[in-house]
Amino acid sequence: MKGFDIIAHAASGIMAGIADEQGNPRGPGGAAFIDVGTAMLNAMSAVTALYYRTQTGVGQKIETCLFNTGIALQGSGFIQIEKLDSELHEELKEVIRTAKENNMKHTQIIDKMTLMRLRNEQP
């Protein structure tokens, strides 16, 4: 289906991470995370199915979904390990706490949080 990937980016919430000050998506740009992620999950599924077939002689049906990939890709942002992530978590809370008094726009907050995560090698 032509153009479905942009719908999956929007419906799964991936585009919300690049929204403007009013919460509207800035539009597609950069890497198509869902497309690449779905291709990788499809490849892993194929390899797993082939391994299963060599072990059991039984084939497997595999399926992937752009929307589900979008949801899965965001999961790592919700996973925190308290001992490892506490410093970054405190920094993120400080950005959110001071955003209004610093007159930060929505996009500036997202950009600052993204840079902090990249600095700490987190998704």
Order of alpha helices (4+ residues) and beta strands (2+ residues): alpha-alpha-alpha-alpha-alpha
